[in-house]
Amino acid sequence: MRIRPMRPDDVEAAERLTALAFETERAADHRRRWCRQIAHVIDTDPGGCWVADDDGGTDVVGVAVSMRRDLLWLLSTYAVHPGQQGRGIGQALLDAAIGYGAGCLRGMLTSRPHYGALRRYRRAGFSLHPTMCLHGTVDRSALPVVDGVRAGTAADLDLVDSVDRRVRGATHRPDNALQMEFGTLLVCDVLTGSGYAYLMPWGVAPLAATNRAVAQRLLWAALARVEPGRPIDVRNLTSGQEWAIDVGLAAGLRLGQDAYLALRHMRPPEPYIPSVSFG
Ligand SMILES: CC(C)(COP(=O)(O)OP(=O)(O)OC[C@H]1O[C@@H](n2cnc3c(N)ncnc32)[C@H](O)[C@@H]1OP(=O)(O)O)[C@@H](O)C(=O)NCCC(=O)NCCS
């Protein structure tokens, strides 16, 4: 078994491997998006992306994709083939990815509730914050009139950066173009505060704002733009995100348990909805 840097031609094998390890079959458009995202991180952070393969270099049996955004280290995906788990491959991959974050003060990732993953993250010094999710279709009769939120463009990215720096201490600068390609950027910039949200095909994330009232406006505005009848998810909500839970419940979404937000040397950002791929 060998741990080596991930190459663009490993992306499809990594997609298959993660689908197996996460016990999920992605639909074709989701698979394309997933592959684009991973190829993007290989491009921006080649030193943060690692695979485990057999010595012949053909079969990818493990993957860890991580990035640095300012002084924040983020883990985007992490999996080992189900038949090879529990033998230390995950530890070696995570060590390589965390090594790439040397010098970063803080770390963030969204974790699945998997025994081996939680063991690895806690033993790497991450604090595990349980999370909730909102799921369902929006009750359109509950939608309030929301002022001050508009569709954003590339001209708003300085504002997005400023809000990100303040709320989570690091921007999503290299990732915004891709997120704007997959979803709709919404921006709120009023006298009382500023914020942004991405409405993605599956739900709302990331979202950040300088105060809860602006965050609530953005979430309502995003929910109003969801195609009627289409189910959506608002995930990775730590207990501090009650502003989001209140909006979701008022909009008729169902609240349930999600997994964990794993953080190192930082408190859960707030008001904030993290993205699974980009933190
Ligand atoms: C999380 C994951 C990548 C770790 O890879 P791995 O090769 O299993 O990791 P390791 O063998 O280095 O570590 C797993 C730890 O859990 C323990 N463990 C015990 N039972 C286990 C089991 N049934 N499966 C996996 N690990 C088990 C191992 O002993 C080990 O702990 P230790 O080294 O402190 O003794 C892998 O288990 C996986 O792909 N899980 C499913 C997908 C997932 O949840 N990924 C994380 C997304 S956030």
The ligand as an ORCA input file, in Angstrom:
! r2SCAN-3c Opt
* xyz 0 1
  C     -13.146      7.080      8.170
  C     -12.234      6.219      7.333
  C     -11.747      7.030      6.133
  C     -11.027      5.811      8.173
  O     -10.214      4.956      7.410
  P      -9.631      3.604      8.059
  O      -8.635      3.063      7.119
  O     -10.762      2.765      8.479
  O      -8.897      4.286      9.325
  P      -7.925      3.654     10.374
  O      -7.842      2.177     10.215
  O      -6.649      4.428     10.306
  O      -8.642      4.101     11.702
  C      -9.921      3.649     12.061
  C     -10.002      3.556     13.567
  O     -11.259      3.031     14.006
  C     -11.065      1.740     14.591
  N     -12.102      0.793     14.156
  C     -12.635     -0.162     14.905
  N     -13.608     -0.795     14.254
  C     -13.673     -0.265     13.060
  C     -14.471     -0.515     11.919
  N     -15.435     -1.435     11.900
  N     -14.256      0.217     10.811
  C     -13.283      1.159     10.805
  N     -12.509      1.433     11.877
  C     -12.699      0.740     12.982
  C      -9.701      1.295     14.172
  O      -9.141      0.426     15.107
  C      -8.953      2.610     14.105
  O      -8.617      3.146     15.357
  P      -7.135      3.053     15.982
  O      -6.163      3.200     14.862
  O      -7.073      4.204     16.910
  O      -7.099      1.717     16.607
  C     -12.961      4.943      6.830
  O     -13.294      4.160      7.938
  C     -14.173      5.213      5.986
  O     -14.066      5.361      4.788
  N     -15.390      5.262      6.592
  C     -16.622      5.402      5.870
  C     -16.728      6.721      5.151
  C     -16.665      7.883      6.106
  O     -17.439      7.982      7.023
  N     -15.704      8.778      5.846
  C     -15.531      9.978      6.615
  C     -16.369     11.045      6.026
  S     -16.450     12.437      7.089
*
